[in-house]
Amino acid sequence: MVSIRDNDCARHHIELRLPTKDFDEFIDETLPNSKYESKDLGDLYKQKMPVDKDVYLGFGEAIHPSQAYRLKSHFFPLGKIGGKPSWLNPKNLPSSTDLACRVCKQPMSFLLQIYCTNADDPQHAFHRSFFIFLCKNKECSIENDSSNLKVFRCQLPQVNDYYPTERMFDPDMDSDVDDPMHDSNLYPHLCEICGCHATKKCSKCNVKWYCCKEHQIVDWRTDHSKSCGTNDVSKSTSNDYANNIVNIRPLNECVFKEYEMEIDIEYLKNTILKEIEDIESSGNDVEEEDEDHLIKQMKEMNMFTKKIKDINPDDVDDMEEDKEDISFKIFHKLISINPDQILRYKRKGIPLIATDLSPFPKEIPKCNNCGAERTFEFQLMPYLLDLIDVTCIGKSIDWASVYIYSCSKSCEIKDQGYFEEFLFKQDFILSDEDKKIM
């Protein structure tokens, strides 16, 4: 895990270095032969540098219940997957409306968070995290449409109302210490089921809170009906939490399986870089057998992400052979080196495009908080789908990659709350016959 201590401020953080120049200068230097003003980002990214250097990779790691405290907010976890959010700002949380799926309007589930600061960030962004939410309804997963996903940026200055300034807690040294600054009188109630802002409580016991009626019904059906009004009502959640982490089971049907996220730098041998360079320069000179091999790889990738491992390629009709997918070749080559990667982080870098056959935005919208350009921050990878156990035969939640873009200035957020940033997803394109098999 990448974890660096800054002795001056005594904090743990990922030192994710970015260019100390404005975005236009970065683009001009990185892609000198491109025309950024056209904002055709898909073509721009493919013109130069298909593979970025110093990319941070995220991996999901099972965590034992004795170590679950490491994921609490006051320990500033580098990242976590599933379960309930470890909010950076514990007071000014997203509302239920903020966290509603754009398709079905139901509450989305917390997918993951990542803590990513930089020494060059402004003072109001001393602490900086991203939180991604995903709708669990598979019917809301639409090809090349990100309406079932949302991402939020949250930042805090070093001196704030929620965490100590002089000394940050270290999970290795302090063990499972309570948050001394937690104030239940000032902080909002959290939903018993999903850990988000709760505004409704059980009228019988007046102990448990929920973000919506649907989650109250889930809790009543699974546990609360047995403990409501008894002395055990406040104990059930903590016990279930510990028991489920060790078995890597979701706490309930509304959340995803929970993992700790570990971060490491991607190391690529020169031979791999040469192979990728050869792929990029091959252009349209791919011979027929290479094209056949690419088609086979594409199908294998889709089968892998959906847990179909033994299908006979002879039983699948051939895909179109008149479209060469250079980006997929590079994508496949890189993730085969670290197949368990669930996230790629390169702030203000170049995203790894999953496929040329799915649309890539011609323009990334500017920050609607300050008007600055949005730049690439990180992307989610296909293996995350297996990790949270949502892949299945037939229609399911799916993506080739999800790309997150954030304000290049890390602008200040009102009330130090949660500001929605921009994301989009690419899907691998399948023929109608392929879809029947899937």
Buried (B, 14 or more C-beta within 10 A) or exposed (E): EBEEEEEEEEBBBBEBEBBEEEBEEBBEEBBEEBEBEEEBBBEBBBBEEBBBEEBBBBBBEBBEEEBBBBBBBBBBBBBBBBBBBBBBBBBBBBEBEBBBBBBBEBBBBBBBBBBBBBEEBEEBBBBBBBBBBBBBBBEBBEBBBBBBBBBBBBBBBBEBEBBBEEEBBBBEEEEEBEBEEEEEEEBBBBBBBBBBBBEBBBEEBEBBBBBBEEBBEBBBEBBBEEBBEEEEBEEBBEEBBEEBBEEBEBBBEBBBBBBBBBBEEBEBEEEBEEBBEEBBEBEEEBEEEBBBEBBBBBBBBBBBBBEBEEBEEEEBEEBEEEEBBBBBBBBBBBBEEBEBBBBBBBBBBBBBBBBBBBEBBEEBEBBEBBEBBBBBBBBBBBBBBBBBBBBBEEEBBBBBBBBBBBBBBBBBBEEBBBBEBBBBBBBBBBBEEBEEBB
